[in-house]
Amino acid sequence: MTAETPEQLFRKTLHARGYRVTPDRLRVFRHLLARPQPVAVAELADALQAEGTHPVTVYRVIDCLSALGVVHPVLLGSAVGFELSAPFRAHHHHLWCRGCGRLFDLAECELDPVIRRIEEVHHLKVEGHELTLEGLCDRCAARSEA
């Protein structure tokens, strides 16, 4: 038995929640799947307009996919990007350079013991989390010291 592809899982998720698989939803999902980094909705709308998806539709699809937990926002200072959530993409965190704006994926997640303690103290089942660490990369730090 083979594992489901991200797109198969996406289709199954939409159907299970009572949503139709539309060409626009598929375009947005496929574009996000192909992106290694979070993308601003405006940038996504510009890219998909060439494929026939109206910008307003992109915003609506992102709202829908966010509500379904398919995508999540990534805060980068005052900007917001979106990327696919687990299980559509491997769970990870980010390191963001305030100087040059580069975003680095941080695959290690050692928050599980902390999350379990928070669940016990607050009597809450955590269903997901996102962490972005901000700072300066080596290049920007060297420039700021000069």
Protein Blocks (a to p, Z undefined) as FASTA:
>chain_A
ZZddfklmmmmmmmmnopacdfklmmmmmmmmmpmbdcdfklmmmmmmmnopafklmmmm
mmmmmmnomaccddehjaccdddddfkbccddddddfknopacddfbacklmmmmmmmmm
nopacfbdcdddddddfklmmmmmZZ
